[in-house]
């Protein structure tokens, strides 16, 4: 039982690390609407919070503003 729990924690940590990397490298896709991008980045942040990572709303908004194409400025 204990080894199963340790394994589950490792998987959880690996998923969190992968999501953090994806969050840092997120980009606006060609043809994607702002609403679709906002939903995608918010879903990623929610998944990170579920895995125990502290993701502030301000961090999500700042990231979104940094990666949006210039035409939305």
C-alpha positions in Angstrom: 0.0 0.0 0.0 2.7 2.4 0.9 4.6 1.9 -2.3 1.5 2.5 -4.3 1.0 5.8 -2.5 4.6 6.8 -3.2 4.1 5.9 -6.9 0.9 8.0 -7.1 2.7 10.9 -5.5 5.5 10.7 -8.1 2.9 10.6 -10.9 1.2 13.6 -9.4 4.5 15.5 -9.2 5.4 14.5 -12.8 2.0 15.7 -14.0 2.4 19.0 -12.1 5.9 19.5 -13.6 4.7 18.8 -17.1 1.8 21.3 -16.7 4.1 23.9 -15.2 6.4 23.6 -18.3 3.3 23.7 -20.6 2.1 26.8 -18.8 5.4 28.6 -19.1 5.6 27.7 -22.8 2.0 28.4 -23.7 1.5 30.3 -27.0 -1.4 31.8 -28.8 -2.3 29.5 -31.7 -2.8 30.9 -35.2 -6.6 31.4 -35.7 -7.4 30.9 -32.0 -9.9 33.3 -30.5 -9.0 35.3 -27.4 -11.9 33.5 -25.6 -10.6 30.1 -26.6 -7.1 31.0 -25.4 -8.4 32.3 -22.1 -10.3 29.1 -21.6 -7.2 27.0 -22.4 -4.9 28.9 -20.0 -7.5 29.0 -17.2 -8.1 25.2 -17.6 -4.4 24.7 -17.3 -4.2 26.8 -14.2 -7.2 24.9 -12.7 -5.4 21.6 -13.3 -2.3 22.9 -11.6 -4.3 24.0 -8.6 -5.9 20.6 -8.4 -2.4 19.1 -8.3 -1.5 21.4 -5.4 0.4 24.1 -7.3 -0.2 27.7 -6.2 -1.1 29.6 -9.4 -2.4 33.1 -8.7 -5.0 34.7 -11.0 -2.6 37.6 -11.4 0.1 35.2 -12.8 -2.4 33.8 -15.3 -3.5 37.3 -16.4 0.1 38.5 -16.8 1.0 35.5 -18.8 -2.0 35.9 -21.0 -1.2 39.6 -21.7 2.4 38.7 -22.5 1.6 36.0 -25.1 -1.4 37.6 -26.9 -0.5 38.8 -30.4 0.2 42.5 -30.8 -3.0 43.0 -32.8 -4.9 42.7 -29.5 -3.0 45.4 -27.7 
